[in-house]
Amino acid sequence: MHILALSDVVDEAVHAPTARARFGRVDLVLGCGDLPYDYLDFVATELSVPLYAVHGNHDVPPEMLDDPTIGDWWRGIDLHGRTVAVNGLLVAGLGGSRRYSDGPYQLTEGDMWLAMVGMIPSLLANKLRRGRYLDVLVTHAPPRGIHDLPDHAHRGFGALRWFLRAFRPRYHLHGHSHVYDARTVTRTQYYDTIVLNTFGAREIDIDAFK
């Protein structure tokens, strides 16, 4: 399965009528937060593939927008606290960043733990039915100490490190940490999981199992 993961900034190579020619075959688009709703919708429509996403800390709640259909659309693609199966690929998501103000998509460590606990029944069901908990975890924030930054707003969640050790997804895709230097580390192996910063746009190939 060929995945196009997006986060934080609009990539003009993606937001173009030539996206299909540029990226070739894409099977799934995953949004890691802080992206305009119309951008996500455009990319998935242009590529004619399923889309799932989580909120970033700068996202505007759909209910605050004038168009009520955006909320209905978002509920269909929202991954926060959910697991889904896409053509044999098991995907789950956790949105938001660490709390640093009164923004709607900011969480404490306790909030993140509660969201993860709520996912455990579906992860256990995956294990029973498919022999594995999860293939891809999608978040906005990174794990603590992996691709995060020293300021409070961009510090990662310690809870995510536990999640990766406990459920061993093959990939953890995140955003939030902007990349302006080519020397910045954006790929890290953590136990059985490859952690990828998807700032902008990133392509991932992964085998899907039924």
N, C-alpha and C positions, 0 to 999 in steps of 0.2 A: 504494500500500500504506500502510495506517495502522498505525503502530508505537506501542506503549506501552512506554516505557523506564522502568525502576525502579532505584533504588539507595539504599543506606545506612539509610533509615528506612522503617518501615511507614506507608503512607499510608492513613488510615482510609477515605477515599473510594474507594480501590481494594479494600481488604480488607473488602468488604461485599457482601451479596446483591444490592445495587442497582448493582453495578459495571457490568453490561451496559447498564443504562439510563443510567448516568452517562456512559459513554465511547462508547456507540453501537457502530458497527462498528470492531472492532480485528482486524487480520490477523496480528499477530505480537507477542509479548511478549519483551523483551530485558532480562535482569537484569545490572546493572553492579556487583554485589558488595555484601557486608555485609548480606545479607537472609536471614531465616529460610527454610529449605527449605519449610516448610508454607505460608508466605505465597506464595512463587513458584508452588507447585503449586496453591494455591487460585485464584489469579488466572487462570492458564492454563486451569484446569478450568472456572471460572465463565464465562470468555469463549470457551471452546471453540476455542482457537487454539494454534499451535505456540509452544513456549518454548525459548529458548536463553539461557545465562548464563555468567558467569565468577565466580570466587571473589574476595572482598574479603579484606583482611588480618585481619579479625575473624572470618571464617567458621570453623566447627568442621569438621574433616575428616569426611566421611561415615563412614569406617571406625571412628571413635571413638564413633559413636552405637550405640544398642542395636538399632536396626532395620536389618538388612542390606539391605532392599529400597531404602533411601534411596540407598545407593551405586550400585545398578543404575540407579535413576532418574536420578541425577546424571550418570553416564557417558553417558547418552543425550542430555543437554542441554548438557553441558560444552563450551564454545567454546574453551577455552585451547589455543592452538597449532593450531587447526582452521579450515578454511573450509567453509561449507555454503551451499547454494542453497535458498532458500525462495520458491517460486512466482516464480522469476526474479530474486530479490534475492540478491546475493552478500554474505555476512556472515562475518566472522572475529572472533576474540577473543583477548585476552591478559589473564590475571588477575593479581591481586596488587598489592602496593605496594612501595615501596623498603624494603630491609631496615633495620630499626632495633632488632630484638630477635631472638629465636629462633622467631618465629611461623612456622607452616607455609606461609603464602601471602605470603611476603616475598621479594623478589628484589633482587639487585645489578644494576647496569647490564649487567654481563656476562651474567647469567642472562637478562635481557630480550633482549639481542642474540641469544643462542642460541635462544630461543623463536621469535624473528622469522625467523632463518635457516632453522629447521625448516619454516616456512610457505611459503618461497619457491617450492618446486616446485608446490604447489597454486595459488599466486597466478599463476605463469607459465602453468599449465594453464588457469586462468580466462581469462587474456589471449588464449590461442590459441583457445579455444572460444567465448568470449563477447565478445571485443574489449575487455575491461577487466579489471583485476586484482580490483577489489573495490568494493562499494557502501557498506558500513557496517562500520567497525571498532568493536568493543565492548571496552572495558577498564575496570578499576577505577580505576587511577591516571590522572591527566591527563598530557599532555606537559609537559616542563620549560618553565616560563615561561608556560604558558597555563592559567589557572584553578587553578594549584597554590598552595601556601602556603609561607611561609618556613621553617617548622620541618622538620627532616630527615624525619620520618615522612610528611609530606604534600608533600614535594618531588616534582615530576613526573620522568618519565624522558626524558632527552635522546634515547634511542634511538627513542622514539615520534615525535619531530620528524622524524628521518630517514625513518621508515616513511611518514609522511604525505606527505613530499616525493617519495618514490620511487614509491609505489603510488596516490596520489591518490584515496582513497575519497571519496565525496560527503559522508559524515558520519562523525564520530568521536564516539561516545557514551561518557562516562565518569562515574564517581562520585567517592568519596573526599573531595572538598572540600565540606564541609558549608556550606550557605547559610542564614544567619540574618538577612541584611539584603537588602531588595528592591533595593538599589543595586548589589549584587554582580554583576559581569559573568559571565554563564553561557553566552554564545554568542559565538564568535570565528571569523572567517574566517582560515584559515591556508592559503595557496596555494589549491588547488581544494577544500579540505575545510572544512566547517562543523563546528567543535568545540563540542559541547554538554555542559554539566554537567547530568546527569539526576537530581540529588539529589531524593529523594522520588518523584515521578512526572512524566514528560514525554511529550507526544504529538508524533509526527513523521509527516508525510506525505511519501512519496517514491515516485516512479515506479519500477516494477520492469520490467526488460527481459528478454526471453528470450534 
